[in-house]
């Protein structure tokens, strides 16, 4: 994040002012830098400490040229605490705080200013109040006859909230009135116009105000049981409004477009102003500028008759509690929605409502306020780099690069895994049907078995493994992110369609090939399969046409008698033919299973593991057949 503009003293400051105003007192510039640095949770990182340097009140004539921004500064500056001779620190903390203090620290040493103004009380930012507050001891002089101490209360938060607490604003024109002017309607309108201008540009906007007051030296600041503070937080003096840009990563628009193609709806839930949220949503392609969106804002709402025709929605958090069930249904059925100025309770309600409509909901978050929604979601995704410990504990997944595009890549990888598992199942189950057929022809039809038990084991534990494993490494098909999300209640991993394909389509084709090879062996020896059904076949004295054949068999049709040794030889050739037909059939079937939609020639042959798997399977077929033949099996 980077500060782009500052609005104070009734003017828009597009660069750091370096004039002769001191950083002390009530001048607008002084108030701004104090508020920016003191009411700020960011800290200098330990590996970039500011070097100690002389801080003399000298006139500096400086020319600083930044080629990147094409800005030239040629201002004489005279301030008490400058960073020109020091190594600029890097800061860690909340991104907004880091952006503000980095902006201010370029002119005013945050380290020294914080030493001058020690914090005596603090109220951290929360999404309910939408402001942060600190109390510091002021360096303002107080009358000697009093035992009071000067304190300064500084607040920073949502601009609309801060403005409501202000009755005046800092102005360099009001030197005779401690640089204060009344916050008239004219000023408030200027504020609103500038606020909307910042927000419409996609800027994150924060405002600051302050007030100096006297309090006893031994006072203990805090709030009573009713939440009322013992120091002023109203009738404040408006200081400044800061615009911060948080440019989305370059790959986010493409990731959003991919989500839309994949049927994944993306909702933005932010604490920023609705104008800011909408502008950012349009920048990243979440909302289409050319299409109308439902607007449920504080001061306006799209006509209910037009809701169904809108392609998106922008909803202010203050209106969420008043939405009816039907309004929720319409809003959550839009392709894209932006919820702005939300609280943790709002985020949780959004998740529950979306789940109630049968959606699988994934939530991303990095702060403590996101924890309830992360916990409630079907998939909670916390930021691994900048996420808080609470958010990470509540989440199911840590996003180690804090990049939204990585989530989309994860969706694609998940679909690839699901596809490849289905392909592996389809391939593996296809060989089971021929194995069952080889046993059924013996059990039901009294034909010689098609496979021996040992051959079945070599297939299941040997030749099938390589090709099946290679399918796990298959690349995505061309349309994998163009499909709609599967329905977990209907689209199971092993579906009726998959069973039909494996057992009926591919299973029957391979079985037919195996039976043909099996029958050809017997035909080659002038034995028809129908001969085994002859009622006078001499089979009552023991096994026939098997490895354990021990009696001669007379084929009535030809009058030929086969001795046990000859039966064993023919049987061995027949089961070998069945075995080779099955394994080779599967080696061909693997290429069919590599794709579910596209042609194998369009998909390509880039998965070298398939070649290795098939080659390894062929090697095992030759090895097993050689070993079995050498032992007379």
Legacy VTK file of the C-alpha trace (Angstrom):
# vtk DataFile Version 3.0
C-alpha trace
ASCII
DATASET POLYDATA
POINTS 633 float
0.000 0.000 0.000
1.101 3.564 -0.721
-0.235 6.974 0.297
-1.189 8.848 -2.866
-2.942 11.962 -1.549
-3.523 13.832 1.684
-6.365 16.301 2.158
-5.902 18.808 4.952
-6.110 22.547 5.467
-8.843 22.525 2.826
-6.347 21.521 0.152
-5.378 18.376 -1.701
-1.712 17.599 -1.067
-0.289 15.416 -3.813
3.254 15.533 -2.465
4.898 16.068 0.886
4.921 19.710 1.877
8.276 21.034 2.994
7.731 24.562 4.194
8.857 26.470 7.239
6.090 25.314 9.542
7.259 23.587 12.683
6.045 20.104 13.504
4.904 21.386 16.874
1.839 23.381 17.773
-1.605 23.273 16.211
-0.742 24.096 12.598
-2.409 21.695 10.121
0.873 20.206 8.933
2.060 19.628 12.491
-1.215 17.986 13.478
-1.123 15.731 10.437
2.397 14.428 10.979
1.774 13.871 14.679
-1.445 11.991 13.962
0.128 9.978 11.144
3.064 8.822 13.264
1.660 8.623 16.790
-1.771 7.107 16.083
-0.113 4.294 14.212
0.627 0.709 15.197
3.425 0.113 12.685
6.917 -0.354 14.076
10.349 -0.032 12.518
11.746 -3.460 11.736
14.737 -4.543 13.800
17.023 -4.918 10.802
16.563 -1.351 9.624
17.121 0.834 12.685
17.396 4.547 12.094
20.962 5.772 12.368
21.622 8.438 14.974
22.422 11.740 13.315
22.587 15.378 14.175
19.227 17.131 14.132
20.159 20.787 13.937
17.593 23.428 13.040
19.326 24.386 9.798
18.095 25.566 6.481
18.313 22.816 3.866
18.229 23.658 0.216
17.514 20.387 -1.554
16.665 19.226 -5.031
15.233 15.728 -5.163
14.300 14.186 -8.461
12.303 10.997 -8.701
12.400 9.717 -12.234
9.679 7.161 -11.509
7.069 9.737 -10.558
8.582 12.667 -12.499
8.294 14.862 -9.441
10.839 17.573 -8.733
10.989 19.075 -5.267
12.800 22.363 -4.873
11.473 23.720 -1.600
13.410 25.314 1.191
12.557 23.386 4.351
12.987 24.214 7.963
11.687 21.599 10.347
12.984 20.348 13.635
13.220 16.639 12.925
14.350 15.545 9.474
15.429 12.223 8.062
17.789 13.468 5.368
20.937 12.073 7.014
19.393 8.910 8.391
18.821 5.530 6.914
15.108 5.276 6.164
13.568 2.425 8.125
11.214 -0.215 6.905
8.101 -0.846 8.936
6.013 -3.844 9.864
2.402 -3.956 10.960
-1.013 -3.248 9.512
-0.551 -2.406 5.806
-2.499 0.864 6.099
-0.433 1.946 9.096
2.768 1.016 7.288
1.783 3.112 4.266
0.950 6.170 6.387
4.041 6.067 8.581
6.295 5.447 5.582
4.857 8.567 3.968
5.311 10.657 7.107
8.698 9.264 8.138
10.294 10.507 4.920
10.104 14.006 6.411
9.683 13.530 10.135
11.598 10.999 12.210
9.003 8.676 13.679
11.527 7.399 16.200
12.238 10.810 17.690
8.669 12.058 17.497
7.457 9.039 19.446
10.057 9.768 22.116
8.740 13.315 22.423
5.103 12.208 22.698
4.834 9.097 24.880
1.513 7.269 24.602
-0.337 7.051 27.920
-3.552 5.369 26.773
-4.739 3.599 23.652
-7.927 2.103 22.212
-7.131 -0.245 19.305
-9.143 -0.151 16.108
-12.160 -2.420 15.956
-14.737 -2.927 13.249
-17.590 -1.860 15.515
-16.276 1.600 16.435
-14.311 1.939 13.186
-11.691 4.105 14.856
-8.416 3.921 16.750
-7.529 6.296 19.577
-4.396 7.271 21.480
-3.608 9.715 24.262
-0.183 11.351 24.428
1.393 13.880 26.721
1.457 17.139 24.868
4.428 19.500 24.766
2.042 22.452 24.918
2.807 24.800 27.778
0.343 25.160 30.655
0.023 27.921 33.240
2.555 27.543 36.068
-0.057 28.076 38.778
-1.972 24.916 37.838
-1.080 21.309 38.515
-2.758 20.169 35.321
-0.978 18.434 32.452
-1.671 18.924 28.758
-2.722 15.839 26.831
-3.588 15.344 23.212
-6.154 12.809 22.061
-5.717 11.626 18.463
-8.199 9.495 16.545
-7.929 7.758 13.198
-10.616 5.778 11.417
-13.394 5.704 8.856
-13.858 9.245 7.486
-17.630 9.374 7.968
-17.217 8.306 11.607
-14.393 10.746 12.323
-16.245 13.682 10.761
-19.252 13.129 13.038
-16.980 13.648 16.039
-15.590 16.954 14.743
-16.894 20.465 15.298
-13.903 22.236 13.759
-11.065 21.632 11.343
-7.413 22.636 11.266
-6.832 25.657 9.041
-3.700 27.720 8.466
-5.942 30.743 7.890
-7.116 30.777 11.515
-3.828 31.586 13.234
-5.575 33.843 15.719
-7.895 31.005 16.764
-5.312 28.286 17.331
-5.593 27.251 13.668
-9.222 26.173 14.090
-12.250 26.961 11.983
-15.789 25.758 12.498
-16.761 22.697 10.479
-19.541 24.374 8.546
-21.842 22.743 6.026
-19.603 24.088 3.286
-16.607 22.293 4.785
-18.586 19.110 5.299
-19.727 19.159 1.682
-16.133 19.660 0.517
-15.160 16.754 2.726
-17.870 14.517 1.246
-16.932 15.457 -2.306
-13.262 14.724 -1.740
-14.062 11.520 0.128
-16.206 10.238 -2.733
-13.542 11.277 -5.240
-10.912 9.234 -3.390
-13.222 6.262 -2.961
-14.319 6.305 -6.599
-10.668 5.962 -7.590
-10.395 2.786 -5.547
-8.493 4.430 -2.704
-8.680 3.237 0.871
-9.476 6.374 2.861
-8.770 7.153 6.512
-9.374 10.360 8.435
-7.703 11.836 11.523
-8.753 14.253 14.216
-7.305 15.481 17.499
-7.966 17.585 20.556
-5.782 19.026 23.303
-7.105 19.103 26.872
-5.890 19.455 30.431
-6.089 16.722 33.060
-4.651 16.149 36.553
-1.190 14.620 36.717
-2.407 11.544 38.599
-5.376 10.807 36.350
-5.905 7.229 35.159
-7.519 7.257 31.764
-10.139 4.702 30.821
-13.850 4.017 30.419
-16.537 3.304 32.994
-18.920 0.349 32.993
-21.101 2.139 30.428
-18.219 2.616 28.028
-17.963 6.356 28.677
-14.389 7.637 28.596
-13.029 10.136 31.123
-11.526 12.267 28.367
-13.087 14.036 25.376
-13.868 12.095 22.194
-16.315 14.626 20.764
-16.049 18.231 19.617
-12.810 17.164 17.974
-10.669 19.096 15.508
-10.513 17.510 12.051
-6.910 17.099 10.908
-6.624 15.277 7.594
-7.933 12.660 5.239
-5.450 10.208 3.704
-5.931 8.284 0.456
-4.067 4.994 0.156
-3.754 2.902 -2.957
-3.567 -0.848 -2.673
-3.121 -1.904 -6.291
-4.264 -5.441 -7.008
-1.663 -7.845 -8.290
-1.365 -8.048 -12.038
-2.655 -11.619 -12.136
-5.833 -10.977 -10.135
-8.058 -9.869 -13.072
-7.139 -13.014 -14.995
-7.810 -15.099 -11.890
-11.244 -13.487 -11.471
-12.056 -14.119 -15.140
-11.008 -17.745 -14.722
-13.321 -18.071 -11.717
-16.228 -16.716 -13.733
-15.566 -19.221 -16.519
-15.302 -22.029 -13.993
-18.645 -21.162 -12.417
-17.010 -19.980 -9.187
-18.706 -16.843 -7.897
-16.428 -14.367 -6.134
-17.777 -11.989 -3.479
-15.777 -9.101 -2.052
-16.360 -8.442 1.647
-14.502 -5.337 2.796
-14.501 -2.758 5.519
-13.874 0.049 3.029
-16.387 2.541 1.690
-18.832 1.126 -0.905
-17.395 3.452 -3.563
-13.908 2.141 -2.834
-15.088 -1.446 -2.893
-16.958 -0.952 -6.155
-14.029 0.813 -7.829
-11.631 -1.977 -6.868
-14.167 -4.612 -7.923
-14.372 -2.971 -11.336
-10.578 -2.729 -11.590
-10.136 -6.454 -11.048
-13.053 -7.423 -13.284
-15.307 -8.598 -10.474
-18.033 -6.134 -11.445
-18.674 -5.069 -15.016
-18.840 -1.302 -15.477
-21.138 -1.688 -18.455
-23.725 -3.720 -16.555
-26.070 -2.515 -13.873
-25.585 -3.664 -10.296
-27.967 -3.756 -7.359
-27.124 -0.928 -4.948
-28.154 -1.255 -1.326
-26.440 1.759 0.218
-27.075 3.983 3.209
-28.867 6.656 1.238
-30.181 4.810 -1.813
-31.438 1.434 -2.970
-32.052 0.097 -6.461
-35.733 -0.396 -7.253
-36.816 -3.907 -6.284
-38.336 -4.453 -9.727
-34.870 -4.147 -11.293
-33.006 -6.516 -8.982
-33.481 -9.664 -11.038
-32.049 -7.994 -14.155
-28.864 -6.796 -12.421
-25.609 -8.683 -12.941
-23.985 -7.734 -9.639
-24.622 -6.086 -6.284
-23.033 -3.544 -3.948
-24.324 -3.741 -0.381
-23.507 -1.451 2.554
-22.962 -3.288 5.828
-25.431 -1.073 7.671
-28.237 -2.458 5.482
-27.403 -6.150 5.869
-29.488 -6.715 8.994
-32.572 -5.298 7.268
-32.419 -7.571 4.205
-35.310 -9.991 3.788
-34.891 -13.642 2.859
-36.004 -12.906 -0.700
-33.526 -10.030 -0.990
-30.767 -12.294 0.278
-31.724 -14.879 -2.316
-31.538 -12.384 -5.163
-28.282 -10.790 -4.001
-26.446 -14.050 -3.355
-27.553 -15.461 -6.695
-25.767 -12.658 -8.583
-22.474 -13.585 -10.303
-20.544 -11.033 -8.227
-21.285 -9.068 -5.055
-19.365 -6.416 -3.124
-20.215 -6.031 0.578
-18.730 -2.853 2.096
-18.334 -1.438 5.607
-18.893 -4.870 7.107
-18.359 -6.111 10.657
-17.349 -9.632 11.767
-21.031 -10.361 12.430
-21.895 -9.321 8.880
-19.202 -11.584 7.417
-20.495 -14.509 9.441
-24.069 -13.827 8.321
-23.007 -13.680 4.662
-21.311 -17.076 4.964
-24.313 -18.648 6.681
-26.749 -17.244 4.142
-24.650 -18.506 1.228
-24.388 -21.954 2.813
-28.120 -21.956 3.412
-28.614 -21.691 -0.350
-26.639 -24.895 -0.870
-23.337 -23.274 -1.813
-19.891 -24.535 -0.875
-18.271 -21.434 0.625
-14.574 -20.619 0.870
-13.544 -17.539 2.857
-10.220 -15.714 2.843
-9.037 -13.507 5.668
-6.027 -12.290 7.588
-7.291 -10.546 10.692
-8.859 -11.410 14.017
-12.168 -10.041 12.728
-12.178 -12.654 9.975
-11.874 -15.612 12.362
-15.635 -16.295 12.863
-16.271 -16.375 9.105
-13.162 -18.505 8.506
-14.378 -20.991 11.097
-17.919 -21.134 9.701
-16.895 -21.518 6.054
-16.610 -24.889 4.361
-13.044 -23.911 3.508
-11.285 -21.245 5.563
-8.217 -19.765 3.875
-5.943 -17.553 5.988
-3.028 -15.498 4.754
0.250 -17.225 5.561
2.476 -14.146 5.311
0.428 -11.380 6.932
-2.345 -13.331 8.621
-2.849 -13.111 12.374
-2.394 -16.167 14.567
-6.112 -16.186 15.373
-7.068 -16.212 11.687
-4.559 -18.945 10.904
-5.819 -21.110 13.766
-9.417 -20.731 12.575
-8.603 -21.544 8.938
-8.306 -24.871 7.165
-5.676 -23.730 4.660
-2.795 -21.257 4.846
-2.073 -19.317 1.661
1.688 -19.024 1.839
2.061 -16.284 -0.792
-1.081 -14.255 0.097
-2.013 -14.302 -3.589
-5.606 -14.750 -4.728
-4.420 -16.281 -7.990
-2.944 -19.148 -5.978
-6.452 -20.041 -4.788
-7.596 -20.289 -8.403
-4.573 -22.451 -9.151
-5.600 -24.598 -6.200
-9.104 -24.985 -7.640
-7.596 -26.068 -10.942
-5.246 -28.519 -9.233
-8.176 -29.924 -7.274
-10.111 -30.496 -10.461
-7.081 -32.137 -12.055
-6.720 -34.466 -9.071
-10.420 -35.337 -9.140
-10.259 -35.957 -12.890
-7.148 -38.098 -12.624
-8.592 -40.206 -9.818
-11.683 -40.867 -11.940
-9.452 -41.769 -14.886
-7.432 -44.135 -12.701
-10.591 -45.791 -11.389
-12.014 -46.116 -14.907
-8.786 -47.693 -16.110
-8.305 -50.030 -13.163
-11.887 -51.269 -12.943
-11.909 -52.179 -16.634
-9.512 -55.123 -16.113
-11.635 -56.581 -13.312
-14.479 -57.547 -15.629
-12.315 -59.811 -17.880
-10.892 -61.434 -14.744
-14.400 -62.150 -13.540
-15.328 -63.512 -16.977
-12.348 -65.890 -16.890
-13.716 -67.402 -13.672
-17.387 -67.386 -14.663
-16.840 -69.405 -17.838
-15.434 -72.150 -15.650
-17.943 -71.917 -12.810
-21.103 -71.413 -14.863
-20.291 -72.956 -18.252
-17.810 -75.648 -17.195
-15.285 -74.322 -19.726
-11.578 -74.375 -18.915
-10.616 -71.317 -16.866
-9.397 -68.273 -18.787
-6.765 -67.260 -16.215
-4.923 -68.993 -13.433
-4.861 -67.528 -9.941
-1.186 -66.672 -10.329
-1.856 -64.781 -13.540
-4.583 -62.743 -11.843
-2.108 -61.749 -9.129
0.540 -60.699 -11.644
-2.012 -58.457 -13.341
-3.398 -56.872 -10.173
-0.039 -56.426 -8.441
2.226 -56.011 -11.437
1.250 -55.018 -14.938
-1.580 -52.669 -13.895
0.426 -50.594 -11.429
2.667 -48.632 -13.798
-0.017 -47.338 -16.187
-2.460 -46.651 -13.338
0.103 -44.617 -11.395
1.020 -42.624 -14.504
-2.535 -41.282 -14.727
-1.984 -39.406 -11.464
0.489 -37.188 -13.323
-1.777 -36.418 -16.263
-2.003 -32.731 -17.146
-5.254 -30.784 -17.221
-7.557 -31.014 -20.182
-8.202 -27.851 -22.158
-11.651 -27.198 -20.670
-11.019 -28.041 -17.044
-11.638 -24.445 -15.908
-14.580 -23.986 -18.247
-16.732 -26.567 -16.489
-19.281 -25.696 -13.867
-18.559 -26.893 -10.328
-19.718 -30.425 -9.694
-22.668 -31.091 -7.422
-21.250 -33.065 -4.463
-24.651 -34.685 -3.896
-24.884 -36.053 -7.435
-21.451 -36.114 -9.036
-19.693 -38.762 -6.978
-16.190 -40.033 -7.536
-17.532 -43.438 -8.603
-20.736 -42.663 -10.443
-23.153 -44.968 -12.300
-21.780 -43.598 -15.565
-18.254 -44.553 -14.540
-19.351 -48.072 -13.597
-21.203 -48.394 -16.887
-18.110 -47.328 -18.792
-15.679 -49.583 -16.919
-17.795 -52.729 -16.774
-20.010 -52.511 -19.850
-18.161 -50.433 -22.415
-14.439 -50.980 -21.941
-14.790 -54.105 -19.795
-16.897 -55.925 -22.360
-14.656 -54.905 -25.264
-11.534 -56.195 -23.520
-13.382 -59.332 -22.379
-14.483 -60.019 -25.951
-10.890 -59.729 -27.121
-9.710 -62.050 -24.365
-12.367 -64.663 -25.164
-11.526 -64.482 -28.865
-7.833 -65.116 -28.192
-8.793 -67.907 -25.782
-11.130 -69.566 -28.319
-8.646 -69.265 -31.200
-6.158 -71.430 -29.301
-8.693 -74.246 -28.976
-9.856 -73.795 -32.564
-6.251 -74.122 -33.673
-6.275 -77.579 -32.062
-9.592 -78.476 -33.711
-11.550 -78.002 -30.502
-14.686 -75.875 -30.482
-15.952 -74.390 -27.256
-19.239 -76.164 -27.980
-17.386 -79.483 -27.702
-17.087 -78.910 -23.957
-20.893 -78.972 -23.681
-21.204 -82.482 -25.225
-23.174 -84.735 -22.831
-20.909 -87.732 -23.438
-17.652 -85.811 -22.836
-15.416 -88.020 -20.725
-15.079 -85.654 -17.760
-16.252 -87.724 -14.845
-12.877 -89.127 -13.952
-11.085 -85.922 -13.061
-10.045 -82.466 -14.261
-9.663 -81.816 -17.962
-7.851 -79.131 -19.932
-6.171 -77.702 -16.868
-2.765 -77.787 -15.261
-3.959 -80.717 -13.157
-5.487 -82.788 -15.989
-4.962 -86.482 -15.152
-7.347 -88.364 -17.501
-7.553 -88.549 -21.300
-10.479 -86.700 -22.887
-12.331 -87.825 -25.983
-13.785 -85.133 -28.243
-16.923 -86.809 -29.596
-17.248 -84.538 -32.632
-13.838 -85.507 -34.046
-13.203 -88.745 -32.207
-9.814 -87.395 -31.113
-8.482 -88.221 -27.679
-6.273 -85.764 -25.782
-3.867 -87.123 -23.217
-3.311 -85.243 -19.922
0.042 -83.805 -21.026
-1.492 -82.519 -24.264
-4.417 -81.013 -22.361
-2.007 -79.189 -20.045
-0.061 -77.797 -23.010
-3.181 -76.544 -24.820
-4.589 -75.089 -21.609
-1.313 -73.282 -20.920
-1.367 -71.698 -24.376
-5.046 -70.688 -24.003
-4.619 -68.973 -20.644
-1.500 -67.260 -21.954
-3.493 -65.925 -24.899
-6.223 -64.703 -22.526
-3.562 -63.130 -20.282
-1.745 -61.343 -23.096
-5.002 -60.140 -24.648
-6.074 -58.655 -21.307
-2.780 -56.907 -20.555
-2.291 -55.612 -24.089
-5.925 -54.497 -24.140
-5.298 -52.497 -20.973
-2.107 -51.029 -22.429
-4.246 -49.735 -25.289
-7.064 -48.707 -22.952
-4.725 -46.436 -20.978
-4.604 -43.999 -23.916
-8.387 -43.816 -23.964
-8.488 -43.053 -20.237
-6.031 -40.149 -20.490
-8.821 -37.776 -21.543
-12.469 -37.414 -20.613
-13.508 -34.804 -23.180
-10.778 -33.910 -25.649
-9.077 -36.082 -28.226
-5.873 -37.793 -27.170
-4.202 -36.205 -30.193
-5.282 -32.729 -29.079
-4.376 -33.501 -25.487
-0.923 -34.676 -26.459
1.463 -37.351 -25.281
3.470 -35.248 -22.854
3.053 -37.594 -19.885
6.187 -39.688 -20.290
5.286 -41.758 -17.247
2.582 -43.445 -19.314
5.208 -44.700 -21.744
7.362 -45.848 -18.845
4.362 -47.522 -17.190
3.329 -49.369 -20.346
6.917 -50.364 -21.046
7.329 -51.633 -17.506
4.067 -53.571 -17.838
5.219 -55.228 -21.072
8.486 -56.144 -19.406
6.571 -57.790 -16.558
4.358 -59.706 -19.012
7.429 -61.134 -20.733
9.156 -61.805 -17.416
6.183 -63.519 -15.814
5.455 -65.584 -18.915
9.079 -66.680 -19.205
9.296 -67.637 -15.543
5.971 -69.474 -15.577
6.829 -71.319 -18.788
10.163 -72.425 -17.365
8.302 -74.057 -14.478
5.710 -75.664 -16.696
2.961 -73.254 -15.613
LINES 1 634
633 0 1 2 3 4 5 6 7 8 9 10 11 12 13 14 15 16 17 18 19 20 21 22 23 24 25 26 27 28 29 30 31 32 33 34 35 36 37 38 39 40 41 42 43 44 45 46 47 48 49 50 51 52 53 54 55 56 57 58 59 60 61 62 63 64 65 66 67 68 69 70 71 72 73 74 75 76 77 78 79 80 81 82 83 84 85 86 87 88 89 90 91 92 93 94 95 96 97 98 99 100 101 102 103 104 105 106 107 108 109 110 111 112 113 114 115 116 117 118 119 120 121 122 123 124 125 126 127 128 129 130 131 132 133 134 135 136 137 138 139 140 141 142 143 144 145 146 147 148 149 150 151 152 153 154 155 156 157 158 159 160 161 162 163 164 165 166 167 168 169 170 171 172 173 174 175 176 177 178 179 180 181 182 183 184 185 186 187 188 189 190 191 192 193 194 195 196 197 198 199 200 201 202 203 204 205 206 207 208 209 210 211 212 213 214 215 216 217 218 219 220 221 222 223 224 225 226 227 228 229 230 231 232 233 234 235 236 237 238 239 240 241 242 243 244 245 246 247 248 249 250 251 252 253 254 255 256 257 258 259 260 261 262 263 264 265 266 267 268 269 270 271 272 273 274 275 276 277 278 279 280 281 282 283 284 285 286 287 288 289 290 291 292 293 294 295 296 297 298 299 300 301 302 303 304 305 306 307 308 309 310 311 312 313 314 315 316 317 318 319 320 321 322 323 324 325 326 327 328 329 330 331 332 333 334 335 336 337 338 339 340 341 342 343 344 345 346 347 348 349 350 351 352 353 354 355 356 357 358 359 360 361 362 363 364 365 366 367 368 369 370 371 372 373 374 375 376 377 378 379 380 381 382 383 384 385 386 387 388 389 390 391 392 393 394 395 396 397 398 399 400 401 402 403 404 405 406 407 408 409 410 411 412 413 414 415 416 417 418 419 420 421 422 423 424 425 426 427 428 429 430 431 432 433 434 435 436 437 438 439 440 441 442 443 444 445 446 447 448 449 450 451 452 453 454 455 456 457 458 459 460 461 462 463 464 465 466 467 468 469 470 471 472 473 474 475 476 477 478 479 480 481 482 483 484 485 486 487 488 489 490 491 492 493 494 495 496 497 498 499 500 501 502 503 504 505 506 507 508 509 510 511 512 513 514 515 516 517 518 519 520 521 522 523 524 525 526 527 528 529 530 531 532 533 534 535 536 537 538 539 540 541 542 543 544 545 546 547 548 549 550 551 552 553 554 555 556 557 558 559 560 561 562 563 564 565 566 567 568 569 570 571 572 573 574 575 576 577 578 579 580 581 582 583 584 585 586 587 588 589 590 591 592 593 594 595 596 597 598 599 600 601 602 603 604 605 606 607 608 609 610 611 612 613 614 615 616 617 618 619 620 621 622 623 624 625 626 627 628 629 630 631 632
